């Protein structure tokens, strides 16, 4: 079972790219398919300058990191971030040499040449997508895997969330028992053309704040019913109920203030 929180980073990028051409191709192809502007993705070695890249790292922490890598086997790795959020891969190579690598995305310039970007230079939505794509690769390669994904639609365009879901269903190999279980607020995904009735579950809180889950399969509905429209109209519950905005006292105060200002 793999749990992917709403604000999570996948820490296997660099290792996966270094060790698997199939993983690299899968990642690059989906990023191009999703219209991110990324032509390909890879890992590049950068100058090993700790004083420049990690000026605030205490000396004791740096020495401890070196000692851990020195005791480890060849090809051992560590992921570290600097204060600016840039992420690097420390890797122990041959003859105990330590290399420093960084994930790079490549965009094609209008004149045709490729231009490198670091991950932190990509938009929040693109970064989120890069963190989610490995889940698709796992579903494709492992026949008995359960992935719990919180807030699938976070920072993603509704059409991209939908495409991600459709692609996850297509990724499953024959006889696969893998599952993707996700939470979402994207009503665009309430579609029986994608999911079965028993695959759609609602979560509703009672007055004590306790959450209850129930399936769409518990409702008798017409085959042609638009589930999204029915949900937003409150037919299935699990929607917020708002009080009277006038009870907040904001609108009346603003109106009186505007009137007083006009009189002055």
Secondary structure, DSSP 8 states (H G I E B T S, - for coil): -EEE-TT---TTHHHHHHH-HHHHHHHHHHHHHTT-SEEEEEEEE----HHHH-TTS-HHHHHHHHHHHHHS-TT-EEEEE-TT--EEEEEE-GGG-EEEEEEEEEEE-TTS-EEEEEGGGS-HHHHHHHHHHHHHHHHHH-SS-EEEES-TTTTS-HHHHHHHHHHHHHH--TT---EEEE----GGG--TTTS-GGG-EEEEE-TTS-EEEEEGGGS---TT--HHHHHHTTTT--S-----GGGGSHHHHHHHHHHHHHH-
